[in-house]
Amino acid sequence: AVAALVAIGSGLELQRLAVPGLGIVQLGALGPLLTLFWILGCTNAVNFMDGLDGLVGGSVFIAMLILCAIAGHQGGWFVYLAALMLAAGLLGFLPFNLHPARIFMGDVGSQFLGFMVAILAVAAARFDAAEVSFMLLPLLLFGLFFDAAFTLIRRAAMGLNITAAHRTHLYQMAQRSGLGVRQVAAVHWGFVLAHGLLAWAFLGLSPSMKPLVLLPALGLQVIWLAYVRARMARAGLSWRES
């Protein structure tokens, strides 16, 4: 939270967002609050999802490569270089983090990675002359954010302690139902690639229509949820198991 406040205090905040039907909306005083929510949410979501060898590292690595391609295409060189450096760091880490992993991010590493993703998304929209859209990174990593948000909401709705350790994220239930660690990680890498294709379509849309690209990404996650739920039923697994 302190790091997020320092970033916002230095001027790194969202000033406007595209809203379907309304176009570009100036955020005003809501800007710092939404930025704080985004940074904390992204940081924690990436941390929550770092529970399977190679899943988060591979997903963010692919997302950074796609972001490099899009930023280079648009002439957003700040975003291009920042994403390239983050991808290069992950490239050196990933071979040792794939299953069976020999090196792990840990909480410090995953929180740093989530924080950097959050900061890069805001900086892209705030400081890059090409105005690379803030929505690109939430779109590319939508699979991670959906799993984290769905699990948090589901546990709260079930009256479970949302701060307690558990093994009931979608990716964890998929692995517990019989899918291999590499298979589950590969599914999430596939999500990023699929969302990357959506991102290219996203570039040609008007600003007010761009957020609607999240709808097919949401549909893909609903299909994944239904698939995991069916596997859980066959394996006799319950959401209440920790």
C-alpha positions in Angstrom: 0.0 0.0 0.0 2.9 2.4 0.8 4.5 1.7 -2.5 1.2 2.4 -4.3 0.7 5.7 -2.5 4.3 6.7 -3.3 3.6 6.0 -7.0 0.3 8.0 -6.9 2.0 10.8 -5.0 4.6 11.1 -7.8 1.9 11.7 -10.3 1.3 8.1 -11.6 -2.5 8.0 -11.6 -5.3 7.3 -14.1 -6.9 10.5 -15.3 -9.5 9.2 -17.7 -11.1 5.9 -18.8 -13.1 4.8 -21.8 -16.7 3.9 -20.9 -19.0 2.2 -23.4 -21.7 4.6 -24.5 -20.0 7.6 -22.8 -16.7 7.8 -24.5 -13.7 9.1 -22.6 -14.6 10.0 -19.0 -12.4 12.3 -17.0 -11.9 10.8 -13.6 -11.0 13.9 -11.6 -10.8 13.1 -7.8 -11.7 9.5 -8.5 -8.4 9.0 -10.4 -6.1 8.4 -7.4 -8.7 6.1 -5.7 -9.1 4.0 -8.8 -5.4 3.9 -9.3 -4.8 2.7 -5.7 -7.5 0.0 -6.2 -5.9 -1.2 -9.4 -2.4 -1.3 -8.0 -3.3 -3.2 -4.9 -5.7 -5.5 -6.7 -3.2 -6.3 -9.4 -0.4 -6.9 -6.9 -2.5 -9.2 -4.8 -4.0 -11.1 -7.8 -0.6 -12.0 -9.2 0.5 -13.0 -5.7 -2.6 -15.2 -5.2 -2.1 -16.9 -8.6 1.5 -17.8 -8.0 0.8 -21.2 -6.7 1.7 -23.4 -9.6 5.1 -23.8 -11.3 5.5 -21.5 -14.3 1.9 -20.3 -14.4 2.4 -16.7 -13.4 5.9 -16.3 -14.8 4.9 -17.7 -18.2 1.7 -15.7 -18.4 3.3 -12.4 -17.6 6.3 -13.2 -20.0 3.9 -13.8 -22.9 1.9 -10.8 -22.0 5.0 -8.6 -22.0 6.0 -9.9 -25.5 2.6 -9.1 -26.9 2.7 -5.7 -25.2 6.1 -5.1 -26.8 4.7 -5.9 -30.2 1.6 -3.6 -29.8 3.6 -0.8 -28.3 6.2 -1.0 -31.0 3.4 -1.0 -33.6 1.9 2.1 -32.1 5.2 3.9 -31.5 4.9 3.7 -27.7 8.6 3.3 -27.0 8.5 3.8 -23.2 6.1 0.9 -22.9 8.0 -1.1 -25.4 11.3 -0.8 -23.5 9.8 -1.3 -20.1 7.9 -4.4 -21.2 11.0 -5.7 -23.0 13.1 -5.4 -19.8 10.5 -7.2 -17.7 10.2 -10.0 -20.3 14.0 -10.3 -20.4 14.1 -10.8 -16.6 11.4 -13.4 -16.7 13.2 -15.2 -19.6 16.1 -15.8 -17.3 13.9 -17.0 -14.5 11.3 -19.2 -16.3 13.6 -22.2 -17.2 14.1 -22.8 -13.5 10.5 -22.2 -12.5 8.9 -24.7 -14.9 7.6 -27.9 -13.3 9.4 -29.4 -11.5 10.6 -26.0 -10.3 14.0 -25.3 -8.8 13.5 -21.6 -8.1 10.3 -19.9 -6.9 9.2 -16.3 -6.8 7.9 -16.4 -3.3 5.6 -13.6 -2.0 8.2 -10.9 -2.5 8.8 -11.9 -6.1 5.2 -12.3 -7.1 4.1 -9.1 -5.4 7.0 -7.2 -7.1 5.9 -8.6 -10.5 2.2 -7.7 -9.8 3.2 -4.2 -8.8 5.3 -3.7 -11.9 2.5 -4.9 -14.2 0.1 -2.5 -12.4 2.5 0.4 -12.7 3.3 -0.3 -16.3 -0.5 -0.3 -17.2 -0.9 3.1 -15.6 2.3 4.6 -17.0 1.3 3.4 -20.5 -1.8 5.5 -20.4 -0.4 8.4 -18.4 3.1 9.1 -19.8 3.6 7.4 -23.1 3.2 9.8 -26.1 1.5 7.1 -28.1 -1.2 6.7 -25.3 -1.0 2.9 -25.2 -4.4 2.0 -23.6 -4.5 1.2 -19.9 -6.9 -1.7 -20.8 -4.3 -3.7 -22.6 -2.7 -5.4 -19.6 -6.0 -6.1 -17.8 -7.1 -7.7 -21.1 -3.9 -9.8 -21.6 -3.9 -11.1 -18.1 -7.6 -11.4 -17.7 -7.3 -15.1 -16.9 -5.3 -14.3 -13.8 -7.6 -11.6 -12.6 -10.8 -13.6 -13.3 -9.5 -16.5 -11.2 -8.4 -14.3 -8.3 -11.7 -12.2 -8.3 -14.0 -15.2 -8.7 -12.3 -17.1 -5.9 -12.4 -14.0 -3.6 -16.1 -13.3 -4.3 -17.1 -17.0 -4.1 -15.4 -17.5 -0.7 -17.0 -14.3 0.7 -20.4 -15.5 -0.6 -19.9 -18.9 1.1 -19.0 -17.2 4.4 -15.4 -18.4 4.3 -12.5 -16.5 5.6 -11.1 -14.7 2.6 -7.7 -14.1 4.3 -7.1 -17.7 5.2 -4.8 -19.9 3.2 -6.6 -22.3 0.9 -6.3 -24.4 -2.3 -9.5 -23.6 -4.0 -8.5 -21.3 -6.8 -9.7 -22.4 -10.2 -6.2 -23.3 -11.3 -5.7 -25.3 -8.0 -8.9 -27.2 -8.4 -8.0 -28.0 -12.0 -4.7 -29.5 -10.9 -6.4 -31.3 -8.0 -9.0 -32.8 -10.3 -6.2 -34.5 -12.3 -4.7 -32.1 -14.8 -1.0 -31.9 -14.7 0.9 -28.9 -13.5 2.3 -28.2 -16.9 -1.1 -28.6 -18.5 -2.8 -26.0 -16.2 0.1 -23.6 -16.7 -0.2 -24.1 -20.5 -3.9 -23.4 -20.3 -3.2 -20.0 -18.8 -0.5 -19.3 -21.3 -3.1 -20.1 -24.0 -5.5 -17.6 -22.4 -2.8 -14.8 -22.7 -2.3 -15.7 -26.4 -6.0 -15.7 -27.1 -6.4 -12.4 -25.3 -3.5 -11.2 -27.4 -5.5 -11.8 -30.5 -8.4 -9.9 -29.0 -5.9 -7.0 -28.2 -5.1 -6.6 -31.9 -8.8 -6.3 -32.6 -9.1 -3.9 -29.7 -6.7 -1.5 -31.4 -9.1 -0.8 -34.3 -12.0 0.0 -32.1 -13.2 3.5 -31.0 -12.2 4.4 -27.4 -15.8 3.9 -26.1 -16.0 0.4 -27.5 -12.7 -0.9 -26.4 -13.8 -2.1 -22.9 -16.3 -4.4 -24.7 -13.4 -6.6 -25.8 -13.3 -7.9 -22.2 -16.7 -9.7 -22.9 -15.2 -12.5 -25.1 -12.4 -12.8 -22.6 -15.0 -13.2 -19.9 -16.8 -15.8 -22.0 -13.6 -17.8 -22.3 -13.2 -17.8 -18.5 -16.8 -18.9 -18.0 -16.1 -21.9 -20.3 -13.0 -22.7 -18.3 -15.0 -22.4 -15.0 -17.6 -24.8 -16.3 -14.9 -27.3 -17.4 -13.1 -27.2 -14.1 -16.4 -27.5 -12.2 -17.3 -30.7 -14.3 -13.9 -32.2 -13.5 -14.4 -31.4 -9.8 -17.7 -33.2 -9.8 -16.2 -36.3 -11.4 -13.3 -36.2 -8.8 -15.7 -35.6 -5.9 -14.1 -32.2 -5.0 -15.9 -29.4 -3.2 -15.3 -25.6 -3.1 -15.3 -25.8 0.7 -12.2 -28.0 0.8 -9.0 -26.2 1.7 
